[in-house]
Amino acid sequence: MLQNSSILITGGTVSFGHAFIPMTLEKYKTRRLVILSRDEMKQWEMAKLYGSDPRIRFFIGDVRDKDRLMRALDGIEFVVHAAAVKIVPTAEYNPFECIKTNVLGAMNLIDACIDRKVKRVVALSTDKASSPLNLYGATKLASDKMFVASNSYAGHQDTQFAVVRYGNVMGSRGSVIPLFMAQAESGEVPITDPRMTRFMITLDQGVELVWRAFEDMVGGEIYVKKIPSMKVTDIAEAVAPGARHRIIGIRPGEKLHEQMIGEEDVPYTYEYDGYYKILPAINDWHQDPKRIKNGNKAPADFVYRSDTNREWMDKETLHAWVDKNRSKIGKV
């Protein structure tokens, strides 16, 4: 579907964009790939990686600016929505700014994609959107609901919308792995709570889930990747072996364990090889065979949480991954 296509990614200079762009160019021989973001320095740094590649185009812009979105979407067939205010404490202390980007920005993008007759849109979500505790999670839940409902809102237009949801991206800038690496030499790393668990996913797996969504979607689906969990103390021991653990307490808006599928989602959830799919509750779309396809209905007592996960990553596996990717961790 993406072969020789025209794609735009919002917030494309973040960690996800640095993985999505080269992987998609190589696999699908994309005709045009547009990176929309508001940070000119990050765009300048990224542009140096691709030289004069005629397939790459950069747009300075903000999802808060609908007119700029309309211009950037000219001739675009597929959109990946990665732009967000996503650092939990930042969102807690700057709630208006978080809402402007994560909620109003999503509204602008939805309207602009419909008006520009974009074929398919995939929005990136987070485990924090399931039973949200913090503002970031609440805004992403609102965004998820809008992208799902927009398949009806589009009316007679053919634009389709779906969502992908996953957990902690290993090694991304601002995440726990580069934090532990940076503080390892001091002999001490901060631990919020020794009981804390998190889902773990690589950037490559995140990109592949977006590809899956583009190929599979009918409209309104939320795709949830099956990924392993880890205790935060095991992450620390794998990344900074021998360092003392200093307990600092949970930060504002932070959860002890993360959740990607809650009990309220179970009646609409189906299981597939490598992922789950939450189908829309509206319009009886969860009963649509075209959306269900070959899925198996989730058990009535199913929840997908990081502490009750059936799959766990051990310290040795993470340590080997860190050694292999050390030069790239925390860079983008």
TORFIFI-105712 format. One record per residue (C-alpha): x negated, y negated, z; residue number from 1. Coordinates in steps of 0.02 Angstrom, whole numbers, plus 32768, in hexadecimal, padded with zeros to 4 digits. Last residue first. Layout:
N
NODE     u     v     w  kolro
NODE     X     Y     Z    NUM
...
END
This chain:
332
NODE     u     v     w  kolro
NODE  7CA4  7DC7  83B7    332
NODE  7BF9  7DE2  8407    331
NODE  7C37  7E3B  84A3    330
NODE  7BF2  7EE2  846D    329
NODE  7B9D  7EE1  83C3    328
NODE  7AE8  7F0B  83F1    327
NODE  7B1E  7F8B  8473    326
NODE  7B88  7FF1  83FB    325
NODE  7B30  809B  8403    324
NODE  7AFB  808A  84B8    323
NODE  7BA9  804F  84EA    322
NODE  7BFA  80E3  8491    321
NODE  7B85  815E  84E9    320
NODE  7BB0  8110  8592    319
NODE  7C6A  811A  8568    318
NODE  7C5F  81D3  8540    317
NODE  7BF6  81F8  85DA    316
NODE  7C6E  819B  864D    315
NODE  7D02  8205  861A    314
NODE  7D96  81C9  85B1    313
NODE  7E3E  8207  85EC    312
NODE  7ED5  824F  8591    311
NODE  7F77  8284  85E7    310
NODE  7F9C  81D2  8620    309
NODE  7FE8  81BE  86CD    308
NODE  7F78  812E  8704    307
NODE  7F74  80D4  865C    306
NODE  802F  80DC  8644    305
NODE  809A  8128  85BA    304
NODE  8142  8156  8605    303
NODE  81A7  81F2  85DF    302
NODE  8237  822F  864E    301
NODE  82B5  8241  85BF    300
NODE  8238  829F  8553    299
NODE  8200  8244  84B3    298
NODE  825D  8274  8415    297
NODE  81EE  82C7  8393    296
NODE  81C2  8265  82F7    295
NODE  81C7  82A5  8244    294
NODE  8220  820E  81F8    293
NODE  826D  81A6  8286    292
NODE  8273  8104  8221    291
NODE  82C1  814C  8183    290
NODE  832C  81BD  81F1    289
NODE  837F  8122  823F    288
NODE  83BC  8146  82F0    287
NODE  8347  80C7  8341    286
NODE  838C  8048  82C5    285
NODE  8432  8049  8323    284
NODE  8443  7F8F  82F5    283
NODE  83D3  7F5F  8387    282
NODE  8372  7FDF  83EF    281
NODE  82DD  7FD4  837B    280
NODE  826A  806D  8371    279
NODE  81D7  8087  83E6    278
NODE  8155  80EF  8389    277
NODE  80D1  815A  83DB    276
NODE  8023  8180  8399    275
NODE  7FA0  8202  836B    274
NODE  8010  8284  8319    273
NODE  80BF  8244  8339    272
NODE  8131  8227  83CE    271
NODE  81D7  81CC  83CC    270
NODE  8219  8143  8440    269
NODE  82C6  80F2  843D    268
NODE  8311  8141  84DA    267
NODE  8264  812E  852D    266
NODE  8255  8071  8520    265
NODE  82A9  8049  85C8    264
NODE  8239  80CB  861B    263
NODE  819F  8068  85E9    262
NODE  8129  807E  8557    261
NODE  8082  8023  8555    260
NODE  805D  8016  860F    259
NODE  7FC5  7FD3  866B    258
NODE  7F8F  7FFC  871C    257
NODE  7F60  7F89  87AD    256
NODE  7FAA  7EF5  8751    255
NODE  7F62  7E46  8743    254
NODE  7FCB  7DA7  8748    253
NODE  7F56  7D4A  87BF    252
NODE  7EB4  7DAE  87D8    251
NODE  7EAC  7E53  8836    250
NODE  7E2D  7E59  88C2    249
NODE  7D72  7E34  88C6    248
NODE  7D28  7EDE  88F3    247
NODE  7C6B  7EDD  88D7    246
NODE  7C30  7F81  8889    245
NODE  7B74  7F9E  8897    244
NODE  7B19  7FC3  87F6    243
NODE  7AD0  8073  87DF    242
NODE  7B13  808A  8731    241
NODE  7B4E  7FE9  86DE    240
NODE  7BB6  801B  8646    239
NODE  7BE8  80CC  8678    238
NODE  7BF5  80A5  8732    237
NODE  7C5B  8008  8710    236
NODE  7CD2  8064  869B    235
NODE  7CE5  80EC  871F    234
NODE  7D13  8068  87A1    233
NODE  7D93  801E  8728    232
NODE  7DE7  80C8  871E    231
NODE  7DF7  8100  866B    230
NODE  7E87  8127  85F4    229
NODE  7E89  817B  854A    228
NODE  7EE6  8143  84AD    227
NODE  7F85  8174  8452    226
NODE  7FAC  80DA  83E9    225
NODE  8055  8085  8400    224
NODE  80B2  804B  8364    223
NODE  8148  7FD8  837F    222
NODE  81C4  7FEB  82F1    221
NODE  8237  7F60  82B4    220
NODE  8228  7F7C  81F9    219
NODE  8215  8011  8184    218
NODE  8161  8028  81B9    217
NODE  80F1  80BA  8185    216
NODE  8068  8071  8116    215
NODE  8058  7FC8  816B    214
NODE  8064  8019  8218    213
NODE  7FDD  8098  81F1    212
NODE  7F68  800F  81B4    211
NODE  7F86  7FB1  8257    210
NODE  7F60  8051  82B8    209
NODE  7EBE  8065  8256    208
NODE  7E88  7FB6  8288    207
NODE  7EA4  7FDC  8341    206
NODE  7E44  807F  8332    205
NODE  7DB1  8022  82E5    204
NODE  7DB6  7FA1  8372    203
NODE  7DA3  802C  83F2    202
NODE  7E2A  8056  8471    201
NODE  7E2C  806F  852E    200
NODE  7EC6  806A  859F    199
NODE  7EA2  8025  864D    198
NODE  7EA1  8062  8701    197
NODE  7E8F  8006  87A7    196
NODE  7E79  806B  8848    195
NODE  7DD0  801A  8871    194
NODE  7E22  7F6C  886E    193
NODE  7DDC  7ECD  881E    192
NODE  7D2C  7F11  880A    191
NODE  7C9D  7E95  87F5    190
NODE  7BF2  7EDB  87C3    189
NODE  7B50  7EDA  8829    188
NODE  7A9A  7F05  8804    187
NODE  7A79  7E5A  87B9    186
NODE  7A43  7EB0  8718    185
NODE  7AF1  7EFB  8704    184
NODE  7B47  7E51  86FE    183
NODE  7B47  7E38  8642    182
NODE  7B6E  7EEE  861F    181
NODE  7C00  7EEC  8699    180
NODE  7C4B  7E54  8643    179
NODE  7C28  7E9E  8596    178
NODE  7C8F  7F36  85CA    177
NODE  7D1B  7ED7  8623    176
NODE  7D5E  7E73  8591    175
NODE  7D38  7DBE  8565    174
NODE  7CF2  7DEA  84BA    173
NODE  7D28  7E96  847F    172
NODE  7CC1  7F2B  84BD    171
NODE  7D4E  7FA8  84C7    170
NODE  7DF8  7F61  849D    169
NODE  7E65  7F74  8538    168
NODE  7F13  7FB2  8508    167
NODE  7F7F  7FCC  846E    166
NODE  801F  7F92  841C    165
NODE  8043  7F82  8362    164
NODE  80DC  7F20  8328    163
NODE  8149  7F23  828C    162
NODE  8198  7EA7  8213    161
NODE  81E2  7EBC  8165    160
NODE  81FE  7E32  80E6    159
NODE  8280  7E66  8063    158
NODE  82EE  7DCA  806C    157
NODE  83AB  7DE4  8072    156
NODE  83B1  7DBC  812C    155
NODE  8306  7DA1  8179    154
NODE  8359  7D97  8225    153
NODE  837A  7E52  8220    152
NODE  82C3  7E83  820C    151
NODE  82A1  7DEC  827A    150
NODE  82E7  7E4C  830F    149
NODE  8247  7EB4  8321    148
NODE  81D2  7E1F  8309    147
NODE  8237  7DB9  8386    146
NODE  8239  7E42  840A    145
NODE  817D  7E58  83F9    144
NODE  8162  7D9C  840F    143
NODE  81CC  7D9A  84AD    142
NODE  8169  7E2F  84EE    141
NODE  80C9  7DD3  84BF    140
NODE  8102  7D3A  851F    139
NODE  8129  7DA4  85B9    138
NODE  8083  7DFE  85AF    137
NODE  8023  7D5A  85A9    136
NODE  808F  7D16  8636    135
NODE  8063  7DA4  86AC    134
NODE  80C4  7E38  86F1    133
NODE  8108  7E7E  864F    132
NODE  816F  7F1F  864A    131
NODE  8119  7F4D  85A6    130
NODE  80CB  7EB1  8558    129
NODE  802A  7ECC  85BC    128
NODE  8004  7F65  8551    127
NODE  7FE2  7EEA  84C6    126
NODE  8027  7EAD  8420    125
NODE  7FE0  7E92  8372    124
NODE  8060  7E5D  82F0    123
NODE  8073  7EB8  8249    122
NODE  80C8  7E5B  81BA    121
NODE  8104  7EA6  8115    120
NODE  8139  7E65  806B    119
NODE  8120  7DA9  807C    118
NODE  81AF  7D4B  8029    117
NODE  8168  7C9D  804D    116
NODE  8207  7C6B  80AA    115
NODE  8209  7D0E  810C    114
NODE  8151  7CFE  8139    113
NODE  8167  7C47  816B    112
NODE  81F9  7C6D  81DE    111
NODE  819F  7CFC  8234    110
NODE  80FE  7C98  8244    109
NODE  8155  7C04  8293    108
NODE  81B0  7C73  8310    107
NODE  810C  7CC9  833D    106
NODE  80BA  7C20  835B    105
NODE  814C  7BEE  83CB    104
NODE  8134  7C8A  8435    103
NODE  807A  7CB0  8443    102
NODE  8034  7C06  8414    101
NODE  80AA  7B8A  8467    100
NODE  80CD  7C02  84F7     99
NODE  8015  7C12  8524     98
NODE  7FFD  7B56  851A     97
NODE  8090  7B37  858F     96
NODE  8052  7BBB  860A     95
NODE  7FA1  7B78  8622     94
NODE  7F71  7BBB  86CE     93
NODE  7FC0  7C66  86B8     92
NODE  7F8C  7C6F  8601     91
NODE  7ED6  7C50  862C     90
NODE  7EE0  7CD4  86B6     89
NODE  7F1F  7D57  8639     88
NODE  7EAB  7D33  85A6     87
NODE  7F1D  7D4B  850E     86
NODE  7F4A  7CA7  84BA     85
NODE  7F76  7CF5  8415     84
NODE  7F4F  7D02  835B     83
NODE  7F4B  7DB7  831D     82
NODE  7FDC  7DB7  82A2     81
NODE  7FAF  7E27  820F     80
NODE  8007  7DEE  8170     79
NODE  8027  7E45  80C9     78
NODE  8059  7E03  801C     77
NODE  800B  7D54  801C     76
NODE  8024  7CE6  7F82     75
NODE  8035  7C46  7FE8     74
NODE  8029  7C78  809E     73
NODE  7FA5  7BF5  80CA     72
NODE  8014  7B66  808D     71
NODE  80AC  7BA1  80EF     70
NODE  8041  7BBD  8188     69
NODE  8002  7B0A  817D     68
NODE  80B5  7ACB  817A     67
NODE  80E2  7B39  820F     66
NODE  805B  7AF0  8280     65
NODE  805F  7B50  8327     64
NODE  800E  7BE1  82CA     63
NODE  7F74  7B73  82BE     62
NODE  7F09  7B4A  8228     61
NODE  7E5C  7B48  81DB     60
NODE  7E6B  7BBD  8147     59
NODE  7DDE  7C2E  810F     58
NODE  7DD9  7C94  806E     57
NODE  7D88  7D3B  804D     56
NODE  7D9D  7D99  7FA8     55
NODE  7D1D  7D2C  7F4E     54
NODE  7C8E  7D6F  7FBC     53
NODE  7C18  7CD9  7FBF     52
NODE  7BBF  7D07  8060     51
NODE  7C23  7D84  80C5     50
NODE  7BCB  7D7E  816D     49
NODE  7BA9  7CC3  815E     48
NODE  7C65  7CA5  8153     47
NODE  7C79  7CF1  8201     46
NODE  7C08  7C6E  8250     45
NODE  7C61  7BE0  81F5     44
NODE  7D0B  7C26  8225     43
NODE  7CD6  7C32  82DB     42
NODE  7C99  7B7D  82D3     41
NODE  7D3B  7B41  827F     40
NODE  7DA9  7B86  830A     39
NODE  7E62  7B76  82DB     38
NODE  7E7C  7C1B  8283     37
NODE  7EBE  7C60  81DE     36
NODE  7E54  7CE2  8185     35
NODE  7E8F  7D08  80D4     34
NODE  7E66  7DAD  807F     33
NODE  7E79  7DB7  7FC2     32
NODE  7E70  7E48  7F47     31
NODE  7E57  7ECD  7FCC     30
NODE  7DED  7F61  7F97     29
NODE  7E55  7FCE  800C     28
NODE  7DD3  802B  8074     27
NODE  7D3F  7FB4  8068     26
NODE  7D9C  7F0F  8076     25
NODE  7E09  7F57  8100     24
NODE  7D75  7F91  816B     23
NODE  7D16  7EEF  814F     22
NODE  7DAB  7E81  8181     21
NODE  7DF9  7EE9  820C     20
NODE  7D5E  7EF8  827A     19
NODE  7D2D  7E3F  8285     18
NODE  7DE6  7E15  8285     17
NODE  7E06  7E7D  8321     16
NODE  7D7A  7E25  837E     15
NODE  7DBE  7D77  835A     14
NODE  7D9F  7D16  82B9     13
NODE  7E44  7D4B  826B     12
NODE  7EB7  7CED  82E1     11
NODE  7F3A  7D05  825A     10
NODE  7F10  7D88  81D7      9
NODE  7F48  7D70  8123      8
NODE  7F49  7DFB  80A1      7
NODE  7F52  7DFF  7FE1      6
NODE  7F51  7EAF  7F9B      5
NODE  7EDE  7F17  7F2D      4
NODE  7F0E  7FB3  7F8F      3
NODE  7F73  7F86  802A      2
NODE  8000  8000  8000      1
END
